[in-house]
Amino acid sequence: MKENFEFPQNTILEDKMVLLRPLQESDIENLLEISIKEPETWEFSLVRANGKENLSHYIQLALKAKENGSEFPFIVFDKQSGKYAGSTRFYDINFEFKTLQLGYTWYGKDFRGTGLNKHCKFLLLQFAFETLGMERVEFRADTNNQRSIAAMKSIGCKVEGVLRNHMPTLGSEKRRDSIILSILRREWFDEVKDNLRRKI
């Protein structure tokens, strides 16, 4: 993969259950209901999207990072309900090293535990390894965020370790420990892809 490879700007990923398309400024209207009614969604996030002002700021930061090529944010559409479910993104994209991180993932409460996340992760991982040619996809979470960690493990992520006292937490003087998980290219083709496909 060339260093100056450009991320396909109109990337759309979809299967029978979910559609992921590039996040846009106008998507504030599609995500506003979750933003206002479910502020607990961002309990472990450094950048919260609760309330219209925070959601607008969240989207603006994501789009600015997309412009400089370090991130690629998606909005998630649930085909079964016909509603927008949340957002996710690739970040820390490094084509020279063939690595990226997958995160900033959140869904409204009605979409958690429905299988939606596994469908999203399958599409995103398939795109990362098979289209972008990545060698490693990394995931991170607050060690207290057990729901997120369980979801990562369930799709085939392997725990690498914990970064102690890694970063601040929003609205608190406490700092968080961050767990690091990953999937490697060979693991995707050897086992993770087939195992995850069976689950969806």
Secondary structure, 3 states (H helix, E strand, C coil): CCCCCCCCCCCCEECCCEEEEECCHHHHHHHHHHHHHCHHHHCCCCCCCCCHHHHHHHHHHHHHHHHCCCEEEEEEEECCCCEEEEEEEEEEEECCCCEEEEEEEEECHHHCCCCHHHHHHHHHHHHHHHHCCCCEEEEEEECCCHHHHHHHHHCCCEEEEEEEEEEECCCCCCEEEEEEEEEEHHHHHHHHHHHHHHHC
